[in-house]
Amino acid sequence: MPMNEEEITRLIKDALPDAVVELKDLRGDGDHFQAFVESREFIGKTRVQQHQMVYAALQGRVGGVLHALALNTSTPRQSAE
C-alpha cells in the first residue's frame, strides 16, 4: 500500500520539527514523490548528510512502501535586515 503525503510529512517533521516540507506526487500513484525539505538542522551538514537525515526520518520506507523519492534539501535563507 502506498504512502500518503500526510504520513511522509509527519515522519519528516517528527524527526526535524522545524522542517518546511513540500511534496509532489509525480505520478499520482502514491509511490513516486518529489520532496523539498528545508531545516535549520541541515546547517553545517553536507548534502549527503542532509539526505541521510531525511531517509532516516522515513524509517526505511524508501525503496519499499515508498517506491521512489526525488529529494532536494536546503537550509533556511537568512532574511535581509
HELIX and SHEET records of a PDB file:
HELIX    1   1 GLU A    5  ALA A   15  1                                  11    
HELIX    2   2 ARG A   40  PHE A   42  5                                   3    
HELIX    3   3 ARG A   47  ALA A   57  1                                  11    
SHEET    1   A 3 VAL A  20  ASP A  25  0                                        
SHEET    2   A 3 HIS A  32  GLU A  38 -1                                        
SHEET    3   A 3 ALA A  68  SER A  74  1                                        
END                                                                             
